[in-house]
Amino acid sequence: MNRNSVNWHGSFAVIVTPFKQDGSIDEAGYRQIIDFIIDSGCHGVITAGSTGEFFLMSSDERKRVFEICVDQTAGRVPVLACPAAIRTEDVVDYTKAAKKVGCDGVMVLPPLYVKITDREITEFYKRVAGEGGLPVMLYNSPFAVNVYLTPKLIEDLVTIDEVVAIKDSSFDMLQFSNLVRSVKDEIRLFIGLEHMFVPALAIGADGAVAMSPPIAGRMASELYDSFVAGDLARAQELHVRMARLYDIFEVGSMYSCIKESLKLQGMPGGYTRAYTQSFDDEQKAKLAAILSEVGLLEGRKAAE
């Protein structure tokens, strides 16, 4: 396999998992979010990733969420599952489950929590790729795990047959530039933050894998589409709005921000599970001000 083995590009959405007040998964709400982002032009979906709060779900729940996402997407866009875990055996198990229900690939973080060597990281990805049997998107998120996938290490990892893409959330455009120079011909390159999307596209990114599409709707996919169409002025305009939208993550816990923003727009953001908490009125007002400023509350009715 290589980058030409998949047609992954554009705005890929990592989506929340809405919970009901009793803590159960709101399957109907989850399906509604999936339909919304696809109808808004999203080019792919990531299920049960960090934004999907995999760390607050049981193993069975995570596998069920994979299944729901594949069923609701119904082949309209690619679906990637996130099999993150500490034990390699668990990552492999989630990857096999994703393949069984029909996911198109997996977005794989290095092992959580543990600091390991480059040789150990390489062996980890070889095992997940070889035993899991799905195309792999590497996930470089040094602020979430205790591992940094450097360009040199990534050059080694792309020799693994199943590795076809990477999401880079290093917050470092020099790192991304080095990936463009070294591995763009082998794998597809996705930036992990949409307020860095336009500069990333300008130097060769294939897309973004990020959190805003359920909130931003069409604005997220249009950011990519306008740049590809050569409408740089529109892309720059949307970049400024997207950068302002990312200020919501200064209001409170990141994934609670997304859920509360969805509810302010009448979408099924759902409730939280411990240890995360719902927002108070002051936080909600700050979110509403930002969403209104970027034009996302026009004609919307807040969910109860």
N, C-alpha and C positions, 0 to 999 in steps of 0.2 A: 504494500500500500504506500501511497504518498498523498500529497495535497490534491492530486487529480482524482483520487479514489472517492472523494466526497465533494459535494457542491455546497459546502458550508460558507456562508458569506452574509454580510449585512448586519442587521440589528437582531442579535439573539437575546432573548429575555430570560433572566433568572427570576422566577416568580415565587411569591409568598405561598404558604400553605395556610389557608384560613381555618381557624378552629371555632367551634361553637362554644357557647357559654359553659357547657358541661365538660369542655375539653376535648370532645371528639372532633374528628376532621369533618369540615363542612364540604362534602363532596360536590354538592350542587354549586356552591360558591366557587370552588376550585375550577369546575368546568366553565363557569361564567367568565372567570378571569382569563382562561385559555382562549375562549372564543373572542373575547375583547381584544386581546393582543394580536391574534391572527387577523381579525377583521381590520385592525389598525395598521396592518402591513408588516408586522414582525416577521423576520425571516427564519426564526428557530426558537425553540423553547428548552430551557434547562429546568428539570424537575428535581425537587428535594435537594437543592444546593444549600449553601449557607443562608441565602435569602429565604429559602424554603424551610429554614429552621430544622434541618435534619437532626441536629443535636438535641432537640426536644421531643423527638419521635422514637417509638420503638422500632425494632427491625421489621416487624410485620407491617407497621404503618408506612414505613419508607417504601417498602416493596409495593404496597397497595397504591401509594401515590404515583409511583412509576406507571403502574397499570392504568390508573385513571387518566393520566396525561396522554399516554399512547392512544387510549380509546377515544378520548375527546378530540385529540388533534387529527386523528383519522387520516394520516398521511399528508395533511396539507402543508406542513413544514417539518423539518427534522426535529426529533426529540432526543436530547441527551440527558442521561441520569448522572447524578453525583453520588458516587459510592464511598465517600470519605469515611475513614475510620482509623483507629490506631493499629489494629492487627491486620497484617496483610491478608490473612485468611478471610477476614470480614469484608475487606475491599473486593476480593475476588468473588465472594458470595454475592455481594450486591451487584457486581458487574454481570455475573451469570443470571441473576434475577432480572436485570435490565434487558439482557438479550432475550430471555425467555418470553417477556411480555411485548417485545418488538421495538425497543429503543434503537435508535440509529447509531448511538455511540455513548461514550461516557466521558465526563470531564473529571479528571482524577487529580486531587491534591496529593502531595507527598503525605506520608504518615503523620497524623496529628500529634502535636505535643513534643515528640521525641526528636532531638537533634541527632542526625545521622550523617555519615560520610557520603561523598559523591558515589563511591562504589556501591554502597548500600542502597542509595536512591536508585541507581541504575538497575540493580537486581530486583528491587521492588517493582519498578515499572515493567521490566521484562516479564515478571511473573503475572502481574495483573493483566498485561496485554496478551500474553500467551495462553493463560488459563481462562481469561474472561471471554475472549473471542469477539470483541467489538472494537471498532475504531476508537482511538483514544485522543482526547484533547488534554494535553498537559495543562496544569493549572499552577501558575507561579503566583503565590500570595504570601510573601514573606511576613506580612503583618498579621496573618491569621494562623500560620504554622511556623515552626522553628527551623525552617529550611528555605534557602534562597536558591532558585534555579538560575544559575549564571548562564550567560551565552555559551561559554565553553562546555558546561555540563549539558546544556540543551543540544549542542552539536552532537554529543554522544547519544543522547536519548532519541534523536530523530532517526538513528539507524535501526531502532526497533521497528519492525515491519508495521505494526498496528498504529503507531503514532502518526497522526495526520494533521494535528493542529495544536495551538497553544493559546491559552488565555493568560495575558500578562497583566497582573495587578501590582506591579512593583512601584508604581507612581513615578517611574523613572523613564523619561523619553530617550535618554542616552542608551539605557538598556534595550528599549524597544528598537531604536535605530540599529543597534548591534545585531539584533535578531533579524532585522530586514536584510542587513548585509550578509549574514552568515547562513540563515536557514530558510529564507523565503521561498527558494526554489523547491524545498523539500516538504514544508508544512504550511498550513494556513495560519495567519497571524491575527489574533484578536486582542484588542486593547480591553482592559477591564473596567474602564471609567469613561463615561460618555462626555464628560467635560474635557477629555483629552482626545476625543474621537476625531475631530477635524485635523489636528496636527498629525495624528497617527495615520489617517487616510492619506494625507499629503505625502508621507514617506513610504507608503506601501502596505498599510494594513488591509486585511480582507474584511474586517468587521469589528464589532464590539460585542462583548458578552457582559451585560450590565443590568442594573437594577431598575432603571427608570421606566421601561415600556409599559408596565401595568398602570403607572401613574400618568406618564406623559402621553400615552396613546400614540396617535399618528405622528406627533412631533418627533418621537424617537426614530421611527423608520424613515421619516422625511429627512432627518439630518443626514442619514446615509444616502438616500436616494438623490437628494439635491446635489451632493458633492459628486456622486458618480455621473450625474447628468451634466456636470460642468457649470452648475449654477452656484458659484462660489459665494456670491453675495447672500443668497438665501441660506447657504450652509453656515456662513459666519453669523448671520442673524440668529439662526437656531442654536448655534453654539453658545451665544451669550445668554439666551433663555435657558439652555440646559445647565450652564454654569450656575445660574441663579437657582434653578431647581435643586441642584446638589446642596444648596445651603440648608435644605430641610434636615440634613443629617447632623447638623449642629444643634438641633432642637432636643434630641433625645436619642434613645437606643435606636440603632440603624434600622433594624427590621420592624420595630414598632412604628418608626416614622413612615415606612411604606404602608403598613396596614392602616394607620390612622389617616394617611393621605388618601388611600382608596375609599375609606368610609366617608371622608369629606366630599368625595365626588360621587357618592351613591353606589359605590362598588362594595362587594362582600369582602372587606378586609378581615373581618372576623375578630375574635378575641385572642388574647395572648395566653401562653402557658408560663408557669413559673420557670425561670426567674425573671422573665421580662414582665413589664407592667404596662397597662394602658396609660394614655396621656391624660394629664389634667387639663382644665379649661384654658389655662394660660398657654400651655404647649400647643393645644389645638388651634388657638387663635394665631400663634406664630406660624404654624403650618398653613393655615387658611390665607394669611397675608402673602406668603410666598407663592402659593398656588394661584391666587388671584392675580398677582403681579405678572406671572408668566402665562396667564390666560387659560388656566385649566379648571376654573370654577364656573365659567360662563354656561348658563343653562343647566348646571348640575344641581341635584338635590342631595344633601347629606343623608347617609344611611343612619337609621336609628341605632 
